């Protein structure tokens, strides 16, 4: 079955260049009307221009698609709300939100200014939260929505010099984990994309040969599966260089210590059993962990 978005409206943040442009072009080619959002700044978030967004719009229109440019700064809620209002006013709805906008302020944590930490968090985390909040009521009321957060291996696994970026990118996984629960009964599905591509964010970090196979189009192929009617809910899809994988967060079954045994020394002594992967599960709600631990305690008391 061909994945299509006919009659749907998509907002793609940070879509003047790179991955965002690729996402916008592909969504439009498959029938979506697209809001091409881009502040037009540099990789580190400085400056601003509408040229990149307008160029993406022109490319969509040249291919027979429909799009409008928007220069909202996703870190500013009032600008994001105006962007969503513009889309609703023009097309009547918003079906897809791709939270792609991002910047880098890389530096080792010892040398990092906290203002740079805050700025990266504001763009990646608060930008995703602002944009998701701005479309949330629209999607709930129409009984349909697809939201994609852009996470990163730097957040899930760590990367030297990216404490700010990694923290923000892991935070959007947490945002997804709750929004996918709250949106489910309204048919609003929320997922994460973890991309790797030879964009300007990786300039100087990969070779030209590596960059050539790390195409943005390869990532976009994965992104599109998170935006359609049959999209999953609560998934972390990793995509890059033609490779596709899923990241899962597991919790081991763990152990129980009786009240008199609950000392740091006994916890340390049982660390191998605590880390034993046998019986580990993917939890889909915070209370599942609570219920598991309470059940272990109850079972111990029942045996006494």
Residue frames relative to the residue before (quaternion, step in Angstrom):
aa qw qx qy qz dx dy dz
X 1.0000 0.0000 0.0000 0.0000 0.00 0.00 0.00
X 0.3882 -0.7252 0.5217 0.2263 3.57 -0.83 0.97
X 0.3694 -0.7163 0.5486 0.2226 3.56 -0.90 0.93
X 0.0302 0.7996 -0.5948 0.0770 3.55 -0.74 1.14
X 0.2083 -0.7696 0.5923 0.1163 3.56 -1.30 0.44
X 0.1690 0.8221 -0.5267 0.1347 3.57 1.09 0.66
X 0.8207 0.2112 -0.1806 0.4992 3.56 -0.94 0.95
X 0.6265 0.5424 -0.3420 0.4431 3.59 1.24 -0.01
X 0.3011 -0.7370 0.5834 0.1609 3.52 -1.27 0.56
X 0.0924 -0.8074 0.5826 0.0086 3.57 -0.81 1.03
X 0.1648 -0.7284 0.6547 0.1172 3.54 -1.20 0.68
X 0.0346 -0.7818 0.6225 -0.0016 3.57 -0.81 1.02
X 0.2373 -0.7880 0.5514 0.1366 3.59 -0.50 1.15
X 0.8162 0.2056 -0.1778 0.5098 3.54 -1.14 0.67
X 0.4166 0.7622 -0.4067 0.2830 3.56 1.08 0.73
X 0.3857 0.7265 -0.4856 0.2960 3.57 1.14 0.55
X 0.7957 0.1144 -0.0360 0.5937 3.56 1.19 -0.60
X 0.8415 0.3258 -0.1426 0.4067 3.51 -1.40 -0.12
X 0.8495 -0.0827 0.0877 0.5136 3.52 -1.00 -0.93
X 0.6554 0.5306 -0.3228 0.4299 3.58 0.89 -0.90
X 0.6393 0.5072 -0.3250 0.4780 3.56 0.98 -0.79
X 0.6488 0.5190 -0.3136 0.4598 3.58 0.92 -0.89
X 0.6411 0.5209 -0.3178 0.4655 3.60 0.97 -0.88
X 0.6778 0.5064 -0.2928 0.4455 3.57 0.87 -0.99
X 0.6620 0.5083 -0.3080 0.4565 3.57 0.90 -0.91
X 0.6835 0.4892 -0.2915 0.4567 3.58 0.93 -0.88
X 0.6347 0.5159 -0.3325 0.4695 3.60 0.99 -0.79
X 0.6658 0.4995 -0.2972 0.4679 3.57 0.95 -0.89
X 0.6465 0.5341 -0.3201 0.4408 3.58 0.97 -0.84
X 0.7294 0.3851 -0.2210 0.5204 3.56 1.21 -0.53
X 0.7640 -0.4625 0.1759 0.4140 3.54 1.16 0.67
X 0.5720 0.6127 -0.3944 0.3766 3.61 1.16 -0.25
X 0.3556 -0.6417 0.6261 0.2640 3.52 -1.31 0.49
X 0.1632 -0.8546 0.4927 0.0171 3.56 -0.67 1.09
X 0.2434 -0.6938 0.6571 0.1663 3.52 -1.11 0.83
X 0.1804 -0.7856 0.5880 0.0676 3.55 -0.53 1.24
X 0.0566 -0.8218 0.5669 -0.0095 3.55 -0.19 1.30
X 0.2464 0.7498 -0.5946 0.1534 3.56 -0.92 0.89
X 0.3917 -0.7186 0.5306 0.2205 3.53 -0.87 1.01
X 0.3853 -0.7700 0.4361 0.2616 3.54 1.23 -0.48
X 0.4438 0.7013 -0.4520 0.3271 3.55 1.17 0.49
X 0.6422 -0.4941 0.4094 0.4193 3.54 -1.35 -0.05
X 0.7274 -0.4135 0.3085 0.4525 3.56 -1.32 0.06
X 0.7309 0.3988 -0.2466 0.4959 3.61 1.03 -0.67
X 0.6371 -0.6032 0.3044 0.3709 3.57 1.26 0.39
X 0.5412 0.6248 -0.4062 0.3894 3.58 1.22 0.21
X 0.7891 0.3068 -0.2384 0.4758 3.54 -1.18 0.66
X 0.0471 -0.7958 0.6028 0.0354 3.53 -1.32 -0.13
X 0.1320 0.7754 -0.6042 0.1277 3.52 -1.01 0.89
X 0.4191 -0.7118 0.5074 0.2456 3.58 -1.08 0.70
X 0.4150 0.7543 -0.4466 0.2437 3.59 1.26 -0.18
X 0.6815 0.5035 -0.3030 0.4362 3.60 0.83 -0.98
X 0.6621 0.4982 -0.3093 0.4667 3.59 0.92 -0.89
X 0.6617 0.5071 -0.3061 0.4596 3.58 0.94 -0.87
X 0.6257 0.5315 -0.3345 0.4627 3.56 1.10 -0.68
X 0.6387 0.5105 -0.3229 0.4766 3.59 1.01 -0.77
X 0.6303 0.5254 -0.3268 0.4691 3.57 0.98 -0.83
X 0.6526 0.5151 -0.3157 0.4572 3.58 0.92 -0.89
X 0.6394 0.5220 -0.3205 0.4647 3.58 1.02 -0.75
X 0.6448 0.5087 -0.3151 0.4756 3.59 1.01 -0.80
X 0.6776 0.4925 -0.2904 0.4626 3.56 0.91 -0.94
X 0.6221 0.5435 -0.3379 0.4510 3.58 1.06 -0.71
X 0.6969 0.4428 -0.2583 0.5016 3.55 1.20 -0.56
X 0.6209 -0.5776 0.3318 0.4132 3.56 1.28 0.21
X 0.5535 0.6259 -0.3870 0.3899 3.58 1.26 0.16
X 0.4036 -0.6917 0.5497 0.2378 3.53 -1.36 0.03
X 0.1665 0.7896 -0.5684 0.1606 3.57 -0.78 1.03
X 0.1411 -0.7475 0.6383 0.1183 3.52 -1.34 0.39
X 0.4035 -0.7038 0.5324 0.2415 3.56 -1.17 0.60
X 0.0121 -0.7808 0.6246 0.0041 3.55 -1.17 0.66
X 0.2541 -0.8151 0.5096 0.1063 3.57 -0.83 0.98
X 0.2520 0.8046 -0.5088 0.1737 3.60 1.16 0.44
X 0.3552 -0.6651 0.6142 0.2330 3.52 -1.21 0.71
X 0.3784 -0.7728 0.4552 0.2288 3.60 -0.37 1.20
X 0.6018 0.5643 -0.3619 0.4341 3.60 1.20 -0.34
X 0.6926 0.4204 -0.2626 0.5241 3.59 1.30 -0.16
X 0.4174 -0.7682 0.4326 0.2200 3.55 -0.35 1.32
X 0.6552 0.5225 -0.3339 0.4316 3.59 0.90 -0.82
X 0.6547 0.5006 -0.3171 0.4693 3.58 1.03 -0.71
X 0.6405 0.5163 -0.3203 0.4698 3.57 1.05 -0.75
X 0.6386 0.5198 -0.3259 0.4646 3.59 0.97 -0.81
X 0.6451 0.5086 -0.3190 0.4727 3.58 1.02 -0.77
X 0.6153 0.5460 -0.3400 0.4557 3.60 1.06 -0.70
X 0.6759 0.4764 -0.2923 0.4804 3.58 0.88 -0.92
X 0.6305 0.5284 -0.3304 0.4627 3.58 1.01 -0.79
X 0.6207 0.5400 -0.3320 0.4615 3.58 1.05 -0.76
X 0.6652 0.4994 -0.3012 0.4664 3.59 0.93 -0.86
X 0.6740 0.4900 -0.2956 0.4672 3.58 0.92 -0.91
X 0.6412 0.5277 -0.3233 0.4537 3.57 0.99 -0.82
X 0.7217 0.4474 -0.2546 0.4629 3.58 0.94 -0.86
X 0.8440 0.1843 -0.0449 0.5016 3.57 0.85 -0.99
X 0.5460 -0.6951 0.3538 0.3059 3.58 1.28 0.04
X 0.8140 0.0818 -0.0227 0.5746 3.59 1.17 -0.20
X 0.1589 -0.7274 0.6453 0.1711 3.55 -1.38 0.03
X 0.1552 -0.8287 0.5356 0.0471 3.57 -0.58 1.17
X 0.8032 0.1811 -0.0392 0.5661 3.55 1.05 -0.82
X 0.0192 -0.7596 0.6499 0.0169 3.54 -1.05 0.85
X 0.0779 -0.7687 0.6341 0.0292 3.55 -0.81 1.04
X 0.2002 -0.7825 0.5834 0.0852 3.56 -0.47 1.25
X 0.0993 0.8402 -0.5147 0.1389 3.53 0.05 1.35
X 0.5277 0.6686 -0.4113 0.3244 3.61 1.13 -0.53
X 0.2054 0.7881 -0.5627 0.1413 3.55 -0.98 0.83
X 0.1667 -0.7578 0.6218 0.1067 3.53 -1.31 0.39
X 0.2945 -0.7287 0.5849 0.2006 3.55 -1.33 0.19
X 0.0389 0.7430 -0.6681 -0.0007 3.55 -1.17 0.71
X 0.0095 0.8679 -0.4952 0.0363 3.56 0.73 1.15
X 0.2874 0.7031 -0.6189 0.2000 3.53 -1.08 0.88
X 0.5722 -0.5677 0.4353 0.4010 3.59 -1.08 0.56
X 0.6240 -0.5794 0.3651 0.3764 3.58 -1.08 0.72
X 0.6117 0.5704 -0.3482 0.4234 3.59 1.06 -0.70
X 0.7628 0.3608 -0.1772 0.5065 3.56 1.08 -0.77
X 0.5329 0.6694 -0.3906 0.3397 3.59 1.23 -0.25
X 0.3565 -0.6902 0.5880 0.2255 3.54 -1.02 0.88
X 0.5021 -0.6751 0.4437 0.3087 3.59 -0.90 0.87
X 0.5459 0.5878 -0.4063 0.4375 3.59 1.20 -0.33
X 0.6559 0.4890 -0.3068 0.4863 3.57 1.08 -0.69
X 0.5887 0.5430 -0.3588 0.4794 3.57 1.13 -0.61
X 0.6809 0.5049 -0.2822 0.4493 3.57 0.85 -1.03
X 0.6596 0.5260 -0.3151 0.4347 3.58 0.91 -0.90
X 0.6622 0.4977 -0.3094 0.4670 3.59 0.92 -0.88
X 0.6425 0.5041 -0.3166 0.4825 3.59 1.00 -0.80
X 0.6350 0.5444 -0.3285 0.4387 3.59 0.98 -0.82
X 0.7071 0.4548 -0.2737 0.4671 3.58 0.90 -0.89
X 0.7501 0.4154 -0.2329 0.4588 3.58 0.71 -1.06
X 0.7676 0.3547 -0.1993 0.4953 3.59 0.69 -1.06
X 0.7372 0.3977 -0.2515 0.4848 3.58 0.62 -1.08
X 0.5960 0.5541 -0.3685 0.4493 3.60 1.09 -0.60
X 0.6654 0.4814 -0.2951 0.4883 3.59 1.00 -0.82
X 0.6584 0.5004 -0.3084 0.4702 3.58 0.99 -0.84
X 0.6471 0.5220 -0.3202 0.4541 3.60 0.92 -0.87
X 0.6981 0.4724 -0.2818 0.4584 3.56 0.81 -1.00
X 0.6508 0.5094 -0.3152 0.4665 3.58 0.99 -0.81
X 0.6465 0.5138 -0.3154 0.4675 3.58 0.99 -0.82
X 0.6628 0.5309 -0.3065 0.4299 3.58 0.97 -0.86
X 0.7350 0.3748 -0.2380 0.5125 3.62 1.09 -0.60
X 0.4663 0.7391 -0.4189 0.2467 3.59 1.22 -0.41
X 0.6984 0.4605 -0.2838 0.4687 3.60 0.79 -0.99
X 0.6167 0.5463 -0.3402 0.4533 3.59 1.03 -0.78
X 0.6976 0.4741 -0.2729 0.4627 3.57 0.84 -0.98
X 0.6395 0.5200 -0.3299 0.4601 3.59 0.97 -0.81
X 0.6899 0.4971 -0.2892 0.4396 3.56 0.86 -0.95
X 0.7199 0.4136 -0.2570 0.4946 3.59 1.02 -0.72
X 0.4303 -0.7413 0.4269 0.2882 3.58 1.33 -0.09
X 0.7380 0.3108 -0.2247 0.5553 3.55 1.12 0.65
X 0.2893 0.7455 -0.5748 0.1735 3.53 -1.05 0.80
X 0.1050 -0.7610 0.6375 0.0584 3.51 -1.21 0.65
X 0.0280 -0.8001 0.5982 -0.0344 3.57 -0.65 1.16
X 0.0875 -0.7857 0.6115 0.0346 3.55 -0.94 0.93
X 0.2197 -0.7336 0.6323 0.1176 3.54 -0.92 1.02
X 0.2805 -0.7340 0.5833 0.2057 3.58 -1.11 0.57
X 0.0891 -0.7869 0.6105 0.0134 3.54 -0.48 1.25
X 0.2678 -0.7676 0.5596 0.1610 3.60 -1.20 -0.29
X 0.5720 -0.5618 0.4669 0.3731 3.54 -1.20 0.49
X 0.5778 0.5862 -0.3727 0.4284 3.60 1.15 -0.51
X 0.6778 0.4586 -0.2826 0.5005 3.56 1.14 -0.60
X 0.7192 0.4616 -0.2596 0.4497 3.56 0.86 -0.96
X 0.8176 0.2261 -0.0914 0.5215 3.58 1.05 -0.72
X 0.5215 -0.6545 0.4014 0.3723 3.60 1.24 -0.32
X 0.0527 0.7785 -0.6235 0.0491 3.55 -1.20 0.58
X 0.5222 -0.6674 0.4275 0.3149 3.58 -0.75 1.05
X 0.8222 0.2478 -0.1978 0.4727 3.55 -0.99 0.89
X 0.7154 0.4326 -0.2469 0.4900 3.58 1.26 0.05
X 0.1085 0.8202 -0.5515 0.1062 3.59 0.91 0.88
X 0.6750 0.4935 -0.2930 0.4637 3.59 0.95 -0.89
X 0.6828 0.4840 -0.2688 0.4766 3.56 0.87 -1.02
X 0.6705 0.5056 -0.3007 0.4521 3.58 0.90 -0.92
X 0.6439 0.5231 -0.3221 0.4560 3.57 0.96 -0.85
X 0.6778 0.4917 -0.2866 0.4655 3.56 0.93 -0.92
X 0.6868 0.4960 -0.2861 0.4478 3.56 0.96 -0.87
X 0.6409 0.4719 -0.3329 0.5057 3.60 1.11 -0.53
X 0.6022 0.5826 -0.3519 0.4173 3.57 1.09 -0.67
X 0.6584 0.5047 -0.3357 0.4462 3.61 0.97 -0.71
X 0.5499 0.5630 -0.4054 0.4650 3.60 1.23 -0.30
X 0.6470 0.5079 -0.3067 0.4790 3.56 1.00 -0.82
X 0.6192 0.5319 -0.3350 0.4705 3.57 1.05 -0.75
X 0.6400 0.5195 -0.3147 0.4707 3.58 0.96 -0.87
X 0.6612 0.5579 -0.3202 0.3860 3.57 0.84 -0.99
X 0.7094 0.4062 -0.2597 0.5141 3.58 1.10 -0.60
X 0.6635 0.5152 -0.3259 0.4337 3.61 0.87 -0.86
X 0.6322 0.5313 -0.3555 0.4378 3.61 1.00 -0.67
X 0.6259 0.5100 -0.3321 0.4878 3.59 1.16 -0.55
X 0.7182 0.4612 -0.2602 0.4515 3.58 0.81 -1.02
X 0.7249 0.4511 -0.2546 0.4541 3.60 1.09 -0.61
X 0.4826 0.7335 -0.4135 0.2409 3.57 1.19 -0.48
X 0.7094 0.4614 -0.2888 0.4478 3.62 0.82 -0.90
X 0.6713 0.4481 -0.2975 0.5099 3.59 1.28 -0.18
X 0.4584 -0.6885 0.4278 0.3645 3.58 1.34 0.17
X 0.4380 0.6181 -0.5077 0.4104 3.54 1.01 0.91
X 0.0869 -0.8188 0.5674 0.0006 3.56 -0.43 1.23
X 0.1356 -0.8018 0.5817 0.0196 3.54 -0.96 0.94
X 0.0289 0.8021 -0.5914 0.0779 3.55 -0.80 1.07
X 0.3461 -0.7097 0.5682 0.2316 3.55 -1.36 0.13
X 0.1852 -0.7309 0.6457 0.1205 3.52 -1.22 0.67
X 0.1094 -0.7696 0.6263 0.0591 3.57 -0.91 0.95
X 0.0453 -0.8630 0.5031 -0.0107 3.60 -0.02 1.27
X 0.0218 -0.7374 0.6664 0.1083 3.49 -1.34 0.23
X 0.1423 0.7936 -0.5650 0.1751 3.55 -0.61 1.18
X 0.5411 -0.6450 0.4477 0.3011 3.54 -1.21 0.55
X 0.2126 0.7867 -0.5424 0.2042 3.56 0.64 1.17
X 0.7257 -0.4227 0.2993 0.4528 3.57 -1.31 -0.01
X 0.5693 0.5929 -0.3906 0.4144 3.63 1.17 -0.35
X 0.7356 0.3836 -0.2247 0.5111 3.60 1.18 -0.48
X 0.3452 0.7532 -0.5000 0.2519 3.59 1.22 0.16
X 0.8105 0.2225 -0.1993 0.5038 3.53 -0.85 1.07
X 0.6752 0.4865 -0.2933 0.4706 3.59 1.26 -0.20
X 0.7594 0.2078 -0.1472 0.5988 3.58 1.24 -0.35
X 0.5640 -0.6019 0.4419 0.3526 3.56 -1.23 0.44
X 0.6491 -0.5002 0.3899 0.4201 3.56 -1.25 0.28
X 0.6325 0.5357 -0.3315 0.4506 3.58 1.03 -0.75
X 0.6579 0.4928 -0.3053 0.4808 3.57 0.98 -0.83
X 0.6475 0.5341 -0.3156 0.4426 3.55 0.95 -0.89
X 0.6303 0.5659 -0.3309 0.4158 3.57 1.04 -0.79
X 0.7323 0.3861 -0.2483 0.5030 3.61 1.03 -0.67
X 0.6349 0.5069 -0.3321 0.4792 3.58 1.26 -0.30
X 0.0481 0.8519 -0.5180 0.0599 3.56 0.66 1.11
X 0.5496 -0.5981 0.4679 0.3484 3.54 -1.18 0.56
X 0.6077 0.5795 -0.3522 0.4134 3.57 1.07 -0.69
X 0.6116 0.5503 -0.3486 0.4490 3.58 1.10 -0.70
X 0.6551 0.4928 -0.3050 0.4849 3.58 1.03 -0.77
X 0.6539 0.5381 -0.3144 0.4291 3.57 0.91 -0.92
X 0.5752 0.5814 -0.3793 0.4327 3.59 1.09 -0.63
X 0.6703 0.4705 -0.2912 0.4945 3.57 1.04 -0.73
X 0.6173 0.5705 -0.3327 0.4275 3.56 0.98 -0.89
X 0.6583 0.5433 -0.3216 0.4099 3.57 0.87 -0.92
X 0.6398 0.5339 -0.3326 0.4416 3.61 1.10 -0.60
X 0.6615 0.4878 -0.3028 0.4824 3.59 1.26 -0.27
X 0.6817 0.5185 -0.2594 0.4463 3.58 1.32 -0.20
X 0.6582 0.5498 -0.3164 0.4055 3.61 1.14 -0.39
X 0.7553 -0.4103 0.2740 0.4315 3.53 -1.36 0.12
X 0.7404 0.4026 -0.2167 0.4927 3.59 1.02 -0.80
X 0.2874 0.7867 -0.5039 0.2114 3.59 1.20 0.38
X 0.5020 -0.6151 0.4985 0.3480 3.58 -1.17 0.49
X 0.3097 -0.6977 0.5923 0.2579 3.55 -1.30 -0.24
X 0.8440 0.1350 -0.1228 0.5043 3.56 -0.97 0.91
X 0.4668 0.6580 -0.4763 0.3496 3.61 0.86 0.82
X 0.2243 -0.7112 0.6436 0.1724 3.54 -1.29 0.47
X 0.0759 -0.8126 0.5779 -0.0070 3.55 -0.27 1.30
X 0.1863 -0.7750 0.5981 0.0836 3.56 -0.78 1.07
X 0.0412 0.8156 -0.5719 0.0779 3.58 -0.86 0.94
X 0.3525 0.7279 -0.5444 0.2225 3.55 -1.02 0.85
X 0.8571 0.0762 -0.0769 0.5037 3.55 -1.05 0.86
X 0.6988 -0.4631 0.2666 0.4756 3.57 1.13 0.61
X 0.6045 0.5359 -0.3587 0.4677 3.57 1.29 0.05
X 0.0708 -0.7895 0.6097 0.0036 3.58 -1.06 0.83
X 0.0936 0.7911 -0.5941 0.1120 3.57 -0.87 0.96
X 0.3306 -0.7097 0.5758 0.2354 3.56 -1.33 0.18
X 0.2478 -0.7262 0.6203 0.1628 3.53 -1.10 0.76
X 0.0723 -0.7801 0.6210 0.0245 3.55 -0.97 0.93
X 0.2732 -0.7186 0.6113 0.1878 3.55 -1.20 0.56
X 0.0993 -0.8145 0.5715 0.0104 3.55 -0.59 1.19
X 0.1652 -0.7432 0.6325 0.1423 3.54 -1.28 0.41
X 0.4414 -0.6900 0.4994 0.2822 3.56 -0.84 0.94
X 0.6339 -0.5369 0.3906 0.3966 3.55 -1.24 0.44
X 0.2836 -0.8077 0.4767 0.1998 3.55 1.07 -0.73
X 0.4406 -0.6777 0.5333 0.2491 3.53 -1.35 -0.17
X 0.2888 -0.7101 0.5933 0.2455 3.54 -1.37 -0.07
X 0.1153 -0.7580 0.6386 0.0661 3.53 -1.06 0.83
X 0.4486 -0.6806 0.5092 0.2761 3.59 -0.90 0.92
X 0.7146 -0.4778 0.2797 0.4276 3.61 -1.14 0.50
X 0.7059 0.4609 -0.2861 0.4555 3.60 0.86 -0.86
X 0.6733 0.4832 -0.2868 0.4805 3.59 1.28 -0.34
X 0.5515 0.6575 -0.3754 0.3501 3.59 1.26 -0.26
X 0.3084 0.7133 -0.5536 0.2994 3.53 0.33 1.35
X 0.6156 -0.5514 0.3914 0.4048 3.61 -1.13 0.45
X 0.6154 0.5573 -0.3537 0.4308 3.57 1.08 -0.67
X 0.6838 0.4718 -0.2877 0.4766 3.59 0.97 -0.82
X 0.5979 0.5341 -0.3627 0.4751 3.59 1.09 -0.62
X 0.6574 0.5048 -0.3035 0.4701 3.59 0.93 -0.92
X 0.6658 0.5192 -0.3060 0.4399 3.58 0.94 -0.87
X 0.7296 0.4136 -0.2193 0.4985 3.57 1.16 -0.61
X 0.3300 0.7994 -0.4710 0.1740 3.60 1.26 0.10
X 0.6180 0.5409 -0.3596 0.4429 3.61 1.03 -0.67
X 0.6668 0.4815 -0.2995 0.4836 3.58 0.97 -0.81
X 0.6193 0.5431 -0.3374 0.4557 3.58 1.07 -0.75
X 0.7368 0.4228 -0.2217 0.4787 3.57 1.00 -0.86
X 0.4214 0.7232 -0.4606 0.2955 3.61 1.23 -0.17
X 0.3450 -0.7860 0.4731 0.1985 3.62 -0.55 1.10
X 0.4855 0.6730 -0.4446 0.3371 3.61 1.22 -0.26
X 0.8207 0.1928 -0.1732 0.5091 3.56 -0.76 1.07
X 0.3987 0.7217 -0.4883 0.2860 3.61 1.22 0.15
X 0.1749 -0.7982 0.5745 0.0476 3.56 -1.15 0.71
X 0.3865 -0.6255 0.6053 0.3047 3.51 -1.37 0.27
X 0.2076 -0.7839 0.5755 0.1053 3.55 -0.62 1.13
X 0.1971 -0.8015 0.5570 0.0916 3.57 -1.02 0.77
X 0.7717 0.1638 -0.1596 0.5935 3.56 1.16 0.60
X 0.6001 -0.6199 0.3746 0.3395 3.55 -0.98 0.85
X 0.6708 0.5196 -0.3115 0.4279 3.59 0.99 -0.78
X 0.5108 0.6275 -0.4373 0.3925 3.60 1.19 -0.24
X 0.6329 0.5102 -0.3277 0.4815 3.56 1.05 -0.72
X 0.6458 0.5188 -0.3136 0.4642 3.58 0.91 -0.91
X 0.6752 0.5045 -0.2957 0.4495 3.56 0.86 -0.99
X 0.6298 0.5398 -0.3326 0.4488 3.58 1.03 -0.78
X 0.6963 0.4701 -0.2822 0.4631 3.57 0.85 -0.97
X 0.6374 0.5169 -0.3280 0.4680 3.58 1.01 -0.77
X 0.6385 0.5281 -0.3229 0.4573 3.58 1.03 -0.81
X 0.6294 0.5229 -0.3363 0.4661 3.60 1.02 -0.73
X 0.6601 0.5021 -0.3025 0.4697 3.56 0.98 -0.88
X 0.6524 0.5192 -0.3098 0.4569 3.57 0.99 -0.87
X 0.6436 0.5215 -0.3252 0.4562 3.56 0.99 -0.80
X 0.6299 0.5295 -0.3269 0.4647 3.58 1.03 -0.79
X 0.6842 0.4860 -0.2909 0.4594 3.58 0.89 -0.94
X 0.6386 0.5422 -0.3314 0.4340 3.58 1.06 -0.72
X 0.6560 0.5182 -0.2994 0.4599 3.56 1.19 -0.58
X 0.5878 0.6060 -0.3721 0.3857 3.59 1.17 -0.44
